[in-house]
């Protein structure tokens, strides 16, 4: 978990520095996260315990 957070922070820092690839990575990850929640791929409903 800590490694994943460090990786996201590193990509975020690169994005703030103006790296185009970092913006693409974060956009794809955000779209994937939204798709995961919106289409119920998590099989838990919209929120855990819902």
PQR file of N, CA, C, O and H, with PARSE charges and radii, in Angstrom:
ATOM      1  N   UNK A   1       0.824  -1.195   0.000 -0.4000 1.5000
ATOM      2  CA  UNK A   1       0.000   0.000   0.000 -0.0000 2.0000
ATOM      3  C   UNK A   1       0.866   1.257   0.000  0.5500 1.7000
ATOM      4  O   UNK A   1       0.573   2.218  -0.711 -0.5500 1.4000
ATOM      5  N   UNK A   2       1.912   1.248   0.782 -0.4000 1.5000
ATOM      6  CA  UNK A   2       2.803   2.400   0.861 -0.0000 2.0000
ATOM      7  C   UNK A   2       3.527   2.624  -0.472  0.5500 1.7000
ATOM      8  O   UNK A   2       3.743   3.761  -0.891 -0.5500 1.4000
ATOM      9  H   UNK A   2       2.151   0.467   1.360  0.4000 1.0000
ATOM     10  N   UNK A   3       3.893   1.531  -1.123 -0.4000 1.5000
ATOM     11  CA  UNK A   3       4.583   1.637  -2.414 -0.0000 2.0000
ATOM     12  C   UNK A   3       3.645   2.240  -3.460  0.5500 1.7000
ATOM     13  O   UNK A   3       4.064   3.074  -4.262 -0.5500 1.4000
ATOM     14  H   UNK A   3       3.718   0.607  -0.783  0.4000 1.0000
ATOM     15  N   UNK A   4       2.384   1.822  -3.453 -0.4000 1.5000
ATOM     16  CA  UNK A   4       1.408   2.356  -4.405 -0.0000 2.0000
ATOM     17  C   UNK A   4       1.190   3.850  -4.169  0.5500 1.7000
ATOM     18  O   UNK A   4       1.111   4.622  -5.125 -0.5500 1.4000
ATOM     19  H   UNK A   4       2.043   1.144  -2.801  0.4000 1.0000
ATOM     20  N   UNK A   5       1.092   4.258  -2.918 -0.4000 1.5000
ATOM     21  CA  UNK A   5       0.918   5.672  -2.606 -0.0000 2.0000
ATOM     22  C   UNK A   5       2.138   6.481  -3.058  0.5500 1.7000
ATOM     23  O   UNK A   5       1.996   7.571  -3.612 -0.5500 1.4000
ATOM     24  H   UNK A   5       1.156   3.631  -2.142  0.4000 1.0000
ATOM     25  N   UNK A   6       3.316   5.947  -2.822 -0.4000 1.5000
ATOM     26  CA  UNK A   6       4.532   6.632  -3.259 -0.0000 2.0000
ATOM     27  C   UNK A   6       4.571   6.758  -4.782  0.5500 1.7000
ATOM     28  O   UNK A   6       5.018   7.778  -5.307 -0.5500 1.4000
ATOM     29  H   UNK A   6       3.431   5.062  -2.373  0.4000 1.0000
ATOM     30  N   UNK A   7       4.110   5.738  -5.488 -0.4000 1.5000
ATOM     31  CA  UNK A   7       4.084   5.794  -6.951 -0.0000 2.0000
ATOM     32  C   UNK A   7       3.105   6.862  -7.428  0.5500 1.7000
ATOM     33  O   UNK A   7       3.421   7.613  -8.350 -0.5500 1.4000
ATOM     34  H   UNK A   7       3.747   4.910  -5.062  0.4000 1.0000
ATOM     35  N   UNK A   8       1.916   6.944  -6.814 -0.4000 1.5000
ATOM     36  CA  UNK A   8       0.933   7.967  -7.198 -0.0000 2.0000
ATOM     37  C   UNK A   8       1.462   9.365  -6.912  0.5500 1.7000
ATOM     38  O   UNK A   8       1.262  10.284  -7.707 -0.5500 1.4000
ATOM     39  H   UNK A   8       1.659   6.334  -6.065  0.4000 1.0000
ATOM     40  N   UNK A   9       2.128   9.524  -5.794 -0.4000 1.5000
ATOM     41  CA  UNK A   9       2.704  10.826  -5.476 -0.0000 2.0000
ATOM     42  C   UNK A   9       3.793  11.206  -6.476  0.5500 1.7000
ATOM     43  O   UNK A   9       3.888  12.365  -6.881 -0.5500 1.4000
ATOM     44  H   UNK A   9       2.290   8.777  -5.149  0.4000 1.0000
ATOM     45  N   UNK A  10       4.617  10.230  -6.878 -0.4000 1.5000
ATOM     46  CA  UNK A  10       5.670  10.495  -7.854 -0.0000 2.0000
ATOM     47  C   UNK A  10       5.067  10.912  -9.202  0.5500 1.7000
ATOM     48  O   UNK A  10       5.562  11.837  -9.845 -0.5500 1.4000
ATOM     49  H   UNK A  10       4.540   9.289  -6.549  0.4000 1.0000
ATOM     50  N   UNK A  11       4.002  10.230  -9.627 -0.4000 1.5000
ATOM     51  CA  UNK A  11       3.341  10.595 -10.879 -0.0000 2.0000
ATOM     52  C   UNK A  11       2.713  11.982 -10.750  0.5500 1.7000
ATOM     53  O   UNK A  11       2.762  12.775 -11.690 -0.5500 1.4000
ATOM     54  H   UNK A  11       3.599   9.478  -9.105  0.4000 1.0000
ATOM     55  N   UNK A  12       2.122  12.276  -9.588 -0.4000 1.5000
ATOM     56  CA  UNK A  12       1.534  13.592  -9.363 -0.0000 2.0000
ATOM     57  C   UNK A  12       2.561  14.705  -9.424  0.5500 1.7000
ATOM     58  O   UNK A  12       2.289  15.773  -9.972 -0.5500 1.4000
ATOM     59  H   UNK A  12       2.082  11.631  -8.824  0.4000 1.0000
ATOM     60  N   UNK A  13       3.730  14.467  -8.871 -0.4000 1.5000
ATOM     61  CA  UNK A  13       4.806  15.462  -8.915 -0.0000 2.0000
ATOM     62  C   UNK A  13       5.259  15.678 -10.353  0.5500 1.7000
ATOM     63  O   UNK A  13       5.498  16.811 -10.771 -0.5500 1.4000
ATOM     64  H   UNK A  13       3.951  13.599  -8.426  0.4000 1.0000
ATOM     65  N   UNK A  14       5.377  14.591 -11.108 -0.4000 1.5000
ATOM     66  CA  UNK A  14       5.764  14.710 -12.522 -0.0000 2.0000
ATOM     67  C   UNK A  14       4.709  15.477 -13.312  0.5500 1.7000
ATOM     68  O   UNK A  14       5.042  16.249 -14.211 -0.5500 1.4000
ATOM     69  H   UNK A  14       5.183  13.671 -10.769  0.4000 1.0000
ATOM     70  N   UNK A  15       3.432  15.263 -12.975 -0.4000 1.5000
ATOM     71  CA  UNK A  15       2.365  15.973 -13.662 -0.0000 2.0000
ATOM     72  C   UNK A  15       2.468  17.466 -13.389  0.5500 1.7000
ATOM     73  O   UNK A  15       2.327  18.279 -14.303 -0.5500 1.4000
ATOM     74  H   UNK A  15       3.161  14.636 -12.245  0.4000 1.0000
ATOM     75  N   UNK A  16       2.713  17.829 -12.135 -0.4000 1.5000
ATOM     76  CA  UNK A  16       2.844  19.241 -11.780 -0.0000 2.0000
ATOM     77  C   UNK A  16       4.042  19.874 -12.497  0.5500 1.7000
ATOM     78  O   UNK A  16       4.048  21.078 -12.756 -0.5500 1.4000
ATOM     79  H   UNK A  16       2.828  17.169 -11.392  0.4000 1.0000
ATOM     80  N   UNK A  17       5.047  19.066 -12.813 -0.4000 1.5000
ATOM     81  CA  UNK A  17       6.217  19.569 -13.529 -0.0000 2.0000
ATOM     82  C   UNK A  17       5.947  19.721 -15.027  0.5500 1.7000
ATOM     83  O   UNK A  17       6.799  20.213 -15.767 -0.5500 1.4000
ATOM     84  H   UNK A  17       5.042  18.088 -12.603  0.4000 1.0000
ATOM     85  N   UNK A  18       4.765  19.299 -15.470 -0.4000 1.5000
ATOM     86  CA  UNK A  18       4.392  19.498 -16.860 -0.0000 2.0000
ATOM     87  C   UNK A  18       4.628  18.312 -17.767  0.5500 1.7000
ATOM     88  O   UNK A  18       4.619  18.462 -18.989 -0.5500 1.4000
ATOM     89  H   UNK A  18       4.073  18.899 -14.869  0.4000 1.0000
ATOM     90  N   UNK A  19       4.837  17.150 -17.206 -0.4000 1.5000
ATOM     91  CA  UNK A  19       5.056  15.954 -18.025 -0.0000 2.0000
ATOM     92  C   UNK A  19       3.725  15.470 -18.589  0.5500 1.7000
ATOM     93  O   UNK A  19       2.797  15.175 -17.835 -0.5500 1.4000
ATOM     94  H   UNK A  19       4.845  17.028 -16.214  0.4000 1.0000
ATOM     95  N   UNK A  20       3.633  15.389 -19.898 -0.4000 1.5000
ATOM     96  CA  UNK A  20       2.404  14.976 -20.564 -0.0000 2.0000
ATOM     97  C   UNK A  20       2.026  13.539 -20.262  0.5500 1.7000
ATOM     98  O   UNK A  20       0.844  13.231 -20.109 -0.5500 1.4000
ATOM     99  H   UNK A  20       4.386  15.628 -20.511  0.4000 1.0000
ATOM    100  N   UNK A  21       3.016  12.651 -20.173 -0.4000 1.5000
ATOM    101  CA  UNK A  21       2.708  11.247 -19.924 -0.0000 2.0000
ATOM    102  C   UNK A  21       2.078  11.060 -18.550  0.5500 1.7000
ATOM    103  O   UNK A  21       1.239  10.177 -18.377 -0.5500 1.4000
ATOM    104  H   UNK A  21       3.976  12.902 -20.297  0.4000 1.0000
ATOM    105  N   UNK A  22       2.464  11.869 -17.574 -0.4000 1.5000
ATOM    106  CA  UNK A  22       1.903  11.743 -16.228 -0.0000 2.0000
ATOM    107  C   UNK A  22       0.435  12.155 -16.224  0.5500 1.7000
ATOM    108  O   UNK A  22      -0.378  11.550 -15.526 -0.5500 1.4000
ATOM    109  H   UNK A  22       3.146  12.587 -17.714  0.4000 1.0000
ATOM    110  N   UNK A  23       0.098  13.169 -16.993 -0.4000 1.5000
ATOM    111  CA  UNK A  23      -1.306  13.566 -17.111 -0.0000 2.0000
ATOM    112  C   UNK A  23      -2.129  12.444 -17.719  0.5500 1.7000
ATOM    113  O   UNK A  23      -3.253  12.190 -17.286 -0.5500 1.4000
ATOM    114  H   UNK A  23       0.759  13.660 -17.560  0.4000 1.0000
ATOM    115  N   UNK A  24      -1.579  11.775 -18.716 -0.4000 1.5000
ATOM    116  CA  UNK A  24      -2.271  10.663 -19.364 -0.0000 2.0000
ATOM    117  C   UNK A  24      -2.467   9.508 -18.395  0.5500 1.7000
ATOM    118  O   UNK A  24      -3.548   8.922 -18.338 -0.5500 1.4000
ATOM    119  H   UNK A  24      -0.666  11.981 -19.067  0.4000 1.0000
ATOM    120  N   UNK A  25      -1.434   9.177 -17.635 -0.4000 1.5000
ATOM    121  CA  UNK A  25      -1.522   8.082 -16.656 -0.0000 2.0000
ATOM    122  C   UNK A  25      -2.616   8.378 -15.630  0.5500 1.7000
ATOM    123  O   UNK A  25      -3.438   7.510 -15.337 -0.5500 1.4000
ATOM    124  H   UNK A  25      -0.556   9.653 -17.681  0.4000 1.0000
ATOM    125  N   UNK A  26      -2.634   9.576 -15.092 -0.4000 1.5000
ATOM    126  CA  UNK A  26      -3.629   9.929 -14.084 -0.0000 2.0000
ATOM    127  C   UNK A  26      -5.038   9.988 -14.677  0.5500 1.7000
ATOM    128  O   UNK A  26      -6.003   9.620 -14.006 -0.5500 1.4000
ATOM    129  H   UNK A  26      -1.966  10.281 -15.330  0.4000 1.0000
ATOM    130  N   UNK A  27      -5.168  10.444 -15.917 -0.4000 1.5000
ATOM    131  CA  UNK A  27      -6.478  10.484 -16.561 -0.0000 2.0000
ATOM    132  C   UNK A  27      -7.015   9.082 -16.805  0.5500 1.7000
ATOM    133  O   UNK A  27      -8.196   8.825 -16.569 -0.5500 1.4000
ATOM    134  H   UNK A  27      -4.384  10.743 -16.462  0.4000 1.0000
ATOM    135  N   UNK A  28      -6.177   8.182 -17.268 -0.4000 1.5000
ATOM    136  CA  UNK A  28      -6.605   6.801 -17.508 -0.0000 2.0000
ATOM    137  C   UNK A  28      -6.954   6.108 -16.200  0.5500 1.7000
ATOM    138  O   UNK A  28      -7.948   5.385 -16.127 -0.5500 1.4000
ATOM    139  H   UNK A  28      -5.218   8.390 -17.460  0.4000 1.0000
ATOM    140  N   UNK A  29      -6.149   6.320 -15.172 -0.4000 1.5000
ATOM    141  CA  UNK A  29      -6.434   5.711 -13.867 -0.0000 2.0000
ATOM    142  C   UNK A  29      -7.736   6.257 -13.284  0.5500 1.7000
ATOM    143  O   UNK A  29      -8.519   5.504 -12.706 -0.5500 1.4000
ATOM    144  H   UNK A  29      -5.342   6.908 -15.232  0.4000 1.0000
ATOM    145  N   UNK A  30      -7.969   7.554 -13.432 -0.4000 1.5000
ATOM    146  CA  UNK A  30      -9.217   8.146 -12.944 -0.0000 2.0000
ATOM    147  C   UNK A  30     -10.423   7.624 -13.693  0.5500 1.7000
ATOM    148  O   UNK A  30     -11.448   7.325 -13.082 -0.5500 1.4000
ATOM    149  H   UNK A  30      -7.332   8.166 -13.901  0.4000 1.0000
ATOM    150  N   UNK A  31     -10.317   7.510 -15.009 -0.4000 1.5000
ATOM    151  CA  UNK A  31     -11.421   6.969 -15.807 -0.0000 2.0000
ATOM    152  C   UNK A  31     -11.682   5.510 -15.448  0.5500 1.7000
ATOM    153  O   UNK A  31     -12.834   5.083 -15.370 -0.5500 1.4000
ATOM    154  H   UNK A  31      -9.484   7.753 -15.505  0.4000 1.0000
ATOM    155  N   UNK A  32     -10.626   4.757 -15.232 -0.4000 1.5000
ATOM    156  CA  UNK A  32     -10.784   3.360 -14.837 -0.0000 2.0000
ATOM    157  C   UNK A  32     -11.446   3.224 -13.478  0.5500 1.7000
ATOM    158  O   UNK A  32     -12.273   2.338 -13.266 -0.5500 1.4000
ATOM    159  H   UNK A  32      -9.690   5.104 -15.295  0.4000 1.0000
ATOM    160  N   UNK A  33     -11.080   4.098 -12.567 -0.4000 1.5000
ATOM    161  CA  UNK A  33     -11.687   4.085 -11.239 -0.0000 2.0000
ATOM    162  C   UNK A  33     -13.172   4.427 -11.314  0.5500 1.7000
ATOM    163  O   UNK A  33     -13.997   3.784 -10.663 -0.5500 1.4000
ATOM    164  H   UNK A  33     -10.408   4.818 -12.739  0.4000 1.0000
ATOM    165  N   UNK A  34     -13.506   5.438 -12.108 -0.4000 1.5000
ATOM    166  CA  UNK A  34     -14.907   5.812 -12.286 -0.0000 2.0000
ATOM    167  C   UNK A  34     -15.689   4.688 -12.944  0.5500 1.7000
ATOM    168  O   UNK A  34     -16.813   4.395 -12.533 -0.5500 1.4000
ATOM    169  H   UNK A  34     -12.836   5.960 -12.636  0.4000 1.0000
ATOM    170  N   UNK A  35     -15.118   4.060 -13.950 -0.4000 1.5000
ATOM    171  CA  UNK A  35     -15.762   2.935 -14.621 -0.0000 2.0000
ATOM    172  C   UNK A  35     -15.982   1.784 -13.650  0.5500 1.7000
ATOM    173  O   UNK A  35     -17.032   1.143 -13.676 -0.5500 1.4000
ATOM    174  H   UNK A  35     -14.206   4.298 -14.283  0.4000 1.0000
ATOM    175  N   UNK A  36     -15.015   1.520 -12.807 -0.4000 1.5000
ATOM    176  CA  UNK A  36     -15.107   0.445 -11.822 -0.0000 2.0000
ATOM    177  C   UNK A  36     -16.283   0.668 -10.875  0.5500 1.7000
ATOM    178  O   UNK A  36     -17.020  -0.271 -10.574 -0.5500 1.4000
ATOM    179  H   UNK A  36     -14.162   2.041 -12.785  0.4000 1.0000
ATOM    180  N   UNK A  37     -16.465   1.897 -10.404 -0.4000 1.5000
ATOM    181  CA  UNK A  37     -17.543   2.219  -9.471 -0.0000 2.0000
ATOM    182  C   UNK A  37     -18.885   2.307 -10.191  0.5500 1.7000
ATOM    183  O   UNK A  37     -19.886   1.778  -9.706 -0.5500 1.4000
ATOM    184  H   UNK A  37     -15.866   2.660 -10.648  0.4000 1.0000
ATOM    185  N   UNK A  38     -18.911   2.968 -11.340 -0.4000 1.5000
ATOM    186  CA  UNK A  38     -20.167   3.228 -12.032 -0.0000 2.0000
ATOM    187  C   UNK A  38     -20.787   1.970 -12.628  0.5500 1.7000
ATOM    188  O   UNK A  38     -22.011   1.878 -12.720 -0.5500 1.4000
ATOM    189  H   UNK A  38     -18.098   3.397 -11.734  0.4000 1.0000
ATOM    190  N   UNK A  39     -19.976   1.007 -13.032 -0.4000 1.5000
ATOM    191  CA  UNK A  39     -20.521  -0.191 -13.672 -0.0000 2.0000
ATOM    192  C   UNK A  39     -20.626  -1.361 -12.710  0.5500 1.7000
ATOM    193  O   UNK A  39     -20.955  -2.471 -13.125 -0.5500 1.4000
ATOM    194  H   UNK A  39     -18.982   1.082 -12.958  0.4000 1.0000
ATOM    195  N   UNK A  40     -20.356  -1.137 -11.453 -0.4000 1.5000
ATOM    196  CA  UNK A  40     -20.468  -2.165 -10.424 -0.0000 2.0000
ATOM    197  C   UNK A  40     -19.540  -3.352 -10.674  0.5500 1.7000
ATOM    198  O   UNK A  40     -19.887  -4.492 -10.363 -0.5500 1.4000
ATOM    199  H   UNK A  40     -20.089  -0.234 -11.115  0.4000 1.0000
ATOM    200  N   UNK A  41     -18.364  -3.084 -11.233 -0.4000 1.5000
ATOM    201  CA  UNK A  41     -17.402  -4.154 -11.417 -0.0000 2.0000
ATOM    202  C   UNK A  41     -16.862  -4.648 -10.072  0.5500 1.7000
ATOM    203  O   UNK A  41     -16.311  -5.745  -9.979 -0.5500 1.4000
ATOM    204  H   UNK A  41     -18.082  -2.158 -11.485  0.4000 1.0000
ATOM    205  N   UNK A  42     -17.027  -3.821  -9.033 -0.4000 1.5000
ATOM    206  CA  UNK A  42     -16.573  -4.228  -7.717 -0.0000 2.0000
ATOM    207  C   UNK A  42     -17.520  -5.183  -7.033  0.5500 1.7000
ATOM    208  O   UNK A  42     -17.173  -5.763  -6.003 -0.5500 1.4000
ATOM    209  H   UNK A  42     -17.474  -2.930  -9.109  0.4000 1.0000
ATOM    210  N   UNK A  43     -18.732  -5.366  -7.589 -0.4000 1.5000
ATOM    211  CA  UNK A  43     -19.739  -6.288  -7.080 -0.0000 2.0000
ATOM    212  C   UNK A  43     -20.244  -5.934  -5.693  0.5500 1.7000
ATOM    213  O   UNK A  43     -20.867  -6.767  -5.035 -0.5500 1.4000
ATOM    214  H   UNK A  43     -19.014  -4.895  -8.425  0.4000 1.0000
ATOM    215  N   UNK A  44     -19.986  -4.704  -5.232 -0.4000 1.5000
ATOM    216  CA  UNK A  44     -20.426  -4.284  -3.907 -0.0000 2.0000
ATOM    217  C   UNK A  44     -21.503  -3.219  -3.954  0.5500 1.7000
ATOM    218  O   UNK A  44     -21.888  -2.707  -2.903 -0.5500 1.4000
ATOM    219  H   UNK A  44     -19.481  -4.027  -5.767  0.4000 1.0000
ATOM    220  N   UNK A  45     -21.992  -2.871  -5.097 -0.4000 1.5000
ATOM    221  CA  UNK A  45     -22.872  -1.731  -5.194 -0.0000 2.0000
ATOM    222  C   UNK A  45     -22.038  -0.486  -5.320  0.5500 1.7000
ATOM    223  O   UNK A  45     -20.838  -0.566  -5.581 -0.5500 1.4000
ATOM    224  H   UNK A  45     -21.679  -3.286  -5.951  0.4000 1.0000
ATOM    225  N   UNK A  46     -22.653   0.667  -5.140 -0.4000 1.5000
ATOM    226  CA  UNK A  46     -21.914   1.914  -5.268 -0.0000 2.0000
ATOM    227  C   UNK A  46     -20.982   2.158  -4.104  0.5500 1.7000
ATOM    228  O   UNK A  46     -19.901   2.721  -4.281 -0.5500 1.4000
ATOM    229  H   UNK A  46     -23.628   0.732  -4.928  0.4000 1.0000
ATOM    230  N   UNK A  47     -21.385   1.744  -2.918 -0.4000 1.5000
ATOM    231  CA  UNK A  47     -20.549   1.919  -1.735 -0.0000 2.0000
ATOM    232  C   UNK A  47     -20.556   0.621  -0.954  0.5500 1.7000
ATOM    233  O   UNK A  47     -21.562  -0.088  -0.945 -0.5500 1.4000
ATOM    234  H   UNK A  47     -22.263   1.287  -2.775  0.4000 1.0000
ATOM    235  N   UNK A  48     -19.460   0.301  -0.304 -0.4000 1.5000
ATOM    236  CA  UNK A  48     -19.439  -0.908   0.526 -0.0000 2.0000
ATOM    237  C   UNK A  48     -20.531  -0.839   1.605  0.5500 1.7000
ATOM    238  O   UNK A  48     -20.689   0.187   2.267 -0.5500 1.4000
ATOM    239  H   UNK A  48     -18.643   0.877  -0.311  0.4000 1.0000
ATOM    240  N   UNK A  49     -21.250  -1.888   1.769 -0.4000 1.5000
ATOM    241  CA  UNK A  49     -22.305  -1.937   2.767 -0.0000 2.0000
ATOM    242  C   UNK A  49     -23.631  -1.383   2.269  0.5500 1.7000
ATOM    243  O   UNK A  49     -24.599  -1.334   3.028 -0.5500 1.4000
ATOM    244  H   UNK A  49     -21.122  -2.721   1.232  0.4000 1.0000
ATOM    245  N   UNK A  50     -23.696  -0.962   1.003 -0.4000 1.5000
ATOM    246  CA  UNK A  50     -24.936  -0.407   0.467 -0.0000 2.0000
ATOM    247  C   UNK A  50     -25.947  -1.496   0.179  0.5500 1.7000
ATOM    248  O   UNK A  50     -27.053  -1.206  -0.279 -0.5500 1.4000
ATOM    249  H   UNK A  50     -22.909  -1.001   0.386  0.4000 1.0000
TER
END
